[in-house]
Structures are given as C-alpha cells and as structure tokens.
Amino acid sequence: MENKIRSRIDSLWKVSVACFIIAGLTGFLYRLGMIGWLTSSLDLSLENIRHAHSHLMFFGWAVPIPLYLLLKYICDNFKPGISSLGWMKYGIWGGLIFGVLSFPFFLLYGYRPVPIGAGTLPLSVILSGMVMLCWYMFMWGYYQIRDQLKDDTAQPWFDGSLVMLFICSLGAWSVAVVQALAPENFMLMKGMTHFFLATFTEGWVVLALLAIVVIQLDIQPSDWVIPETWSLGCIVIGAPLTFPYGISESLLSPLLLAVARIGGGIAALGLVLFLYVLVKSGKWKYKIQIWIWPISLIALKAVMQITASIGPSSFWLADHGLRIFYLHVLLLGAFTLMMLGSLHVQSEATKSYFYAVVGSIYAVLISLVMPTQLWPTSWSGVWVFYVLAVAALLPVLAVSLQWITLRNVNTNRTDARY
C-alpha cells in the first residue's frame, strides 16, 4: 500500500514537468508569431497564446511542483495520516487537471466566453476558479498535519508561502467580483489583477523557492545569525505592495509608485537577509555544481529589485522588455532551476542532463536582454527576434531530455534529502 501511495505521489512531478514542456512550446509559438511565422489558418491571437503560456506555467508548474516537493518531504519525514495526505495529494492532482483543461480555452478564447449551445460560458475563468479551490484543498490537508512540523526549520517558509498563495487567490476572486459589479472601473480591475500577479510571483514563488532551498541545503536554526522571521516577514509584507509595478507608468499616481518602491525595497531586504545567512552558513558549497546556478539568479533578482526601488521609474516602468527579463530571471531561472535541481538530486541521473537545462535557461535569459535598454541600439535589428524564437525552444528540448531520463532512473535514492 505504501509503495502504491508513493507511486501516485511521484507521478505528480512527471505531469508537472510535462506541463512545463507544453507551456514552453506555447512560449515558442508566441515567439514564432512575433516574427510572423504563424499562418492565418491557425486563427490564434498572440494575446491568447500568451495567456495560455502563462496560465499553464502557473497552474501546471509554479504551484504543483513545490507542493509536490513539500508533500514528498512531509511523507518521508513525518508520516502524515491518510486523511490529510489525501487532501494534499488530490489537491495537487485537481489543480493539475483543471489547469490542463483550462489550457485550450485560454489558447483559443483567452478570457472570452465560449459558445455552448444557445449560450456562452467563460470556461477558462471557471476552470481557473476550480484550480484555486484545489489549492485550498491542499492547504486544508497541510493545516491538519501542521503541528507535526513545528520543530522543523522549513515550517515557517511553508506557512508563509501558503499564506501568500491564499492571499493571491483572493486577488483573483476580486477581479471576477469587480468584473461583475463594476466592469467600468478599469483601474480597480487592473489593480486587482496585478495584486494577484505580484503576490503570486513575489510572495508565493519566492517563498516556495526559499523553502526548497532551506530543505535542500539543510539550513538549521543555528545557521541564522539573525531571526529568520525578519527575512520571512519582509517578503510577506513587501510582496503584495509591489503590485503597482505592473501598471502603466501613465496611470500611476505618486502615492502608488511610492508604495511599489517601498514594497519592493522591503521584499528585496528580506531576500538579501536570506542570502546573507545562506552564504554565512557555507552549505551551498557542498553541491556547488547544482545550487550555484539558481542561487546566483536569486541574487540577481534581489539586485534588480533593489535597483527598481531606488532607480528612476522611467527606466524600469517604460521598458517592457526589462520587466519580462526580470520575471524570467525569477520564474524560468531561479525557481525552475531550483525545482529541477531538487528532482535531479533525488535520482541517479548524471549531472550532464541538468547542466544542459542550465545552459538552455541561461541562453534564454541572455537573449531576453537584447530587446531591453541594456542592449546597445547599434547591435539591435530584426535578427534579435529570430534569436529569441530559437532560444525559447532550447529549455523545452533540454527539460524534455531530463524528464525522459528522470522517468527511467531510480528516483528513490537512500541518500537523497527527500
């Protein structure tokens, strides 16, 4: 029975990585559309392709993979009861299933209602709502066994990340409420949308990432030369306040811009404190070949966030390409490499497969600098968009190879942390 349950749990990462690959292919499709290589017969808009790409990355990768790693860690170390285990396991599975089901509707219709018989239904929105209900299912299961983790150093980070996931879901529900009750209030709707996105990326993603860092590098209370609540609290407080950064500069009031700067500065301070403890502990050196890559990108993310908080707003907000680069440093770079590295160290696969993923992701990040103000104008040209398209395909190929390899090796090594 235990082996059967473990097999069902381990199947989660395989589906989640498959979602990453499909979302990556959708991103490649988007890049092809930007250079005019999508035929009109496909009848796909770039906006809908972008929605399908981002939502599958969120619903199929950015949420389920850290939840899987958390669940596996709990199963291996705390032996949760069948009831709480079921809530968490089926919560992840449900989120994956509804996230995958929403993908074709985002791709074909975006947020628009889908014609069904004589009426229409916003199926992409409905399915997104079902995904969030599944998040709550996982949270309920976690709450039931939370007391068992009270002495574990990773528990505060698990708690903080799930609180951020819950809060960002409230932002998403608020968008639907505003759309129903005050559709003419464009600014409020935009604000709620970016509140969800900011709390998700700067809150949930960052804290889930740091929770996995704490586990993989075995950061203990004795390693904290400062109270860990300082770092955690700064990120929890600062992350939701960064939502104005997603709004066009022309629509921002001085107050909103100040809120974004303060929130970004506080969140970046929390990240810097965490990195200080990490470097001070020296534990990242034990597997430097694996962890140096995501940790370097965590540091880069912190530097960019500090720069945005103190630098000219015209430079940061007016350059859409720079914001895309920043998001990819966090989501594709630090987060994805940490998650794939965690899957790698619990297997017997050779490091070359992981290095291929590292190289492909760094290639994408370098290519994303080209459309920004950081890239010299004299070096720009139409060729940049072709480079972006080719680079977008590289992580898909590298992660597909790693996925096939990890499925075929023993993922239950006795010396693995999980």
N, C-alpha and C positions, 0 to 999 in steps of 0.2 A: 504493500500500500504506500509506504514512504517513497519508494522509488517511482511509483506511478505519479504521486503528487509532485515530486521533484521534476519529473519529466515534463509535466504540464506547465510548471513554472518556468523551466528552462526554454520551453517553446516560445515564451513571450519575447525574449531578446531576438530570436530569429525573425519573428514577424515585424518587430520594431525596426530592425536593420533593413528588412525588405522595404518598409515604408520610407526609410531614408533614401534608399536607392531610387524608388519610384518618384519621390519628391525631387531628388536630384536630377532625374531625367526631365521632369517638368521644368526645372530651372534651366536646363539646357535648351528645351523647346522655347522657352521665353527668350533666350539669347539668340536663337535662330530667327525668331520673329523680329527682333530688333535690327537684324541685318537683312530683313525682307525675304527670308527663305521659307516662310510658311505660305503654303498655297491657299488661295481663297476658298478652295473646296473644303478645307478643314473647318471653316466657319468658327474660328476661335479668336477671341479678343485677347490682347496682351494683358489687359487688366484681369480677366478671368483666369488666365494661366498663372498670373502672379498670385492671385487669391488661392488657387488650388495648390500651388507650390508651398506657400507659407502655412496654410492651414494643415496640410498633411505633415509638414515638418513639425508643427506644434503638437498636433493630436497624435501623430504616429511615431514621433521620435523624441521631441524635447520633454514630453511628460512621461510616457510609458517607460523609457529606458532607465531613468534614475529611479522610478518607482519599482521597476524590476530589481535593480541592484539593491535597493533598500529592503525589499521583500526577501530577497535571497540572503542578505546579511542577517535579517531577523530570524529566518528559518534555520540558518546554520549555527546561530549563537544563542537563541532564546527559546526555541521550540514553542511557537505560538499555538494556541488552541485551534481546533478545526474551524470553529465558527469565525473567529477573527481572520484566520488565514483565508477562508472562503470569501469574506467581504473584500479583502485586499486583492486577492487573485482575480476574482471576477470583475472587480472594479477596473483593473488594468485591461483585462480582456475586453470588457464592454467599451472602454474608451477607445481601444484599438479598432474594434469592429465598427463602431459608429463613425470614427474618424475616417476609416477607409471608405465607408458607404457615402460619406459627405463629399469625397474627392471628386467623383464625376459630376456632381451637381455644381460644385464650385467651378470646375473646369468649363462646363457648358453654359452655366447660367449666372455664376457669381452669386450675388445676394438676391438676384431677381427671383420671383415666384416661378414655379414650374407648372406648366399647363397639365392638369389632370382631369380628364373628362370635361365637364362644363365649367369647372373652377380652376383655381390655381392655389398652390401651396409653396411657401418658401422652404423647400426641403433642406437646403444647405444650412439655413438658420436653425431649423428644427433638430436636425441631426447634431449640429454643434451644441445645442442645448442638452441633448442626450449624453454627449461626451462629458460635459461638466457634471451632470448628475452621477456619472460613473466615477468621476474624481471624488465626489462626496462619499460614494460607497467605499472607496479605498480609505478615505480619511476616517470613516466610522470604524473600520476594522483596525486601523492603526491606533485609534483612541482606546479601543478595548484592551490592547496589549502594551500601551504606552508606559505603564508603571514598571514593566519588566525591564525597560531600557534606562531607568532613572540614574543608574550609575555609569552608563556608557557615555563616553566623551562626545560621540556623534549625535546624541539625542537632541541637544539644543538646536543643532543645524537642521535635523529632520523636522523638528517642531516649527522652526522659523520658515523653512521652505514651504511646508504645507499651509501655514498661515498665509503666506504670500500667494499661494495658488488659490486659496479660498477667496482672498480679497480681490484678486484679479478677476475671478469668475463673477463677483458682484458687479464689477465694472462692465463685464459683457452683458449681464442681465439688464443693467441700467440702460445700455444702448437700445435694447429692444423696447424697454418701457418708454424712453424718450421718443423713439421712432413711432410708437403707437399713440402717445398722448400729446406730443408737441413736435411733430415732424418738421415744422417750420423753424425750429430753434437749431439752426445749423451748428452754431458754436458749441452749444451744450452737448450735442450728439458727437461732435468731433472730439470734444474734451473727454467724454466718457470712453470713446474708442481708444484714445491714446493713454488714458488712465489704465485701461486693461493691458495694453501693449507694454507700457512702462513697468507696471507691477509684475507682469509675466516675465519680461526679459531681465530687468534689473533686480527683481525680487526673487521669484521662483527659480529662474535659470541659474542665477548667480549662487544662491544659497544651496540649491541641489548640487551644483558643481562643487562647492566648497565642502559639502557634507561627504561627497565621494572622496575628495582629497583627504579629509580627516580620516576616513576609513582606510584608504589605500596606503597612506603614509604613516598610519598608526599614531596620529597626533594625540598625546595624552595631556591631562590637566597640568602635569608637571612641566610641559613644554610651553605653557602660556605664561610669559613674563608679565603680561597684563591680563586682566579679566577678559575671558572670551566674550562676555556679554557686551563689551564695548564694541568689538568688531561686528558682532551679530546685530546689535541694536542700531548701529549706524546704518547698516544696509537696509534693515527693516524700515527705519524711519525715512531714509533718504530716497529709496527706490520709487515709491508712489509719487513723490514730489517732482520727479523728472518728466512727468507727462507733457508739460508744455513744449519740450524739445521736438516733439513730433508734429507740432502745429506750425503752419507757415509763419515766418517772421512778421509779415504784414498784418497778421491777425493777433499778434501777441501784444498785450499791454506790458508796461514796465514792471508791474507787480508780478504777472505770470512769469516773465523772464527771470525776475529775481528769485521766485520760488524754484524754478528749474535749476538755476545756478546753485542755490543753497542745497537743494536736494541732491544734485549731482556731486557737490563737494563733500557732503556728509557720507554718501554712499561710497565715494572713492576713498575717503578716510578709513572706512571700515575695511575695505579691500586691502589698503596699504598696511593696516594693522595686522591683518591675517597673513599677508606675505612676509611681514617682518618676523612674526612668530615662526613661520614655515622655514625661512632662511636661518633663523637663530637655532632652530632645532637640528638642522643639518640632515634631516631624514630623507629629504628629496634626493640626496646624493646616492642612496643605496640602489636606486634603479634609475640613474640619471638618463640612460638611453631612452626610457619610456616617458618619464614625467617632466623632463626639461622642456619638452615641446608645448604641452598645454600650460604649464606654469609660466613660461615666457610670454604666452599670449594673454594670460590673466594679468601679468604685469603691464603689458602694452595697453590692455583695456583700461586699467587704472590710470595710466599716464594720459590717455586720450580723454578720459572723463574729467580729470583734473584740469586739463587744458581747456576743455569746453566750459568749465565753471569759471575760469578766470580770464579766458581769452576773449577777443572781440566776437560778439554774437553774429556779426555779418559774415565772418569767415566760416563759422560752424553751421549756422542755420541756412545760409544761402547755397551751400554746396551739398546737394542731394547725394552725390556720389560718395562724399566723405561719410555721410551717415550710413549709407549702405556698407561701406568698408568697416565702420565701427561695429555694426550689427554682426557682420560675418566674422570679425575677429573674436567676438564673444560666442556666437552660436555655432558657426561652422568650425572655428578654430579651437578655442579653449574648451568649450563644452563637448563638442564631438570627439576631439582627441582624448579627452579625459574618459569619456564613456567607452570609446573603442579600446583605449588602453586598458581599462578595467576588464573588459571582455577578453582581451589578449592575455593578461597575466593569469587568468584562471584556466588557461588552455595550455596545450603543449605545442602550439604553433611557433614556428621560427619568427624571429623579430623582423625579418625582411618584409613580411606582409604588412606589418604595422608601419614600417618605415616608408613603404610605398604610399600608404594613406597619408602619412605626414607630409611627404613630398608633394602629393597632389593637392592637399589643402593649402599648403604654403604657396603653391603656384597660383591657386585661385586668389589668395589674399594679395599677392604681388600684382596680379592682373587687375584687381579692383582698385589699386592705387591710380591706374592710368586715367580713368575718367574724372579724377579729382583735381583740385587746385594744387595738390602736392606734386603733380606730374608736370614737367615743363611743357609749355604750349608748343614750342618748336618741335617736340617729339611726338605730338599728337597727330591723329589722322584717322581715316576710316578703318585702317588696319587694326586699330585698338579694339573695335567691336568684334572683329574676327578672332582676335586673341582671347577676348572674354568668352566667346562661344566655345572655343576649343578647351580653354581652362575649365569651364563649367562641367565638361564631360569627364575630366580626369578623376575627381573623387568618386564618381559613380563607378568607374571601372575599378579603381583601387579598392573601394569598400566592397564591391561585388566579389572580388577575388578573396578578400579577407573573410567575407561572410561564408563563401563556399568552403574555405579552409577550416574556419572555426566549427562549422557544422560537422566536419569529418574527423575532428580530433577529440580527444578526451577533454571535456570541459569540467571535470571534477577532480583536478589535481589535489592531492592532500596538502601540498604546501601553499596553495592559493589562499589569499586573505578571505575569500568568500567560500 
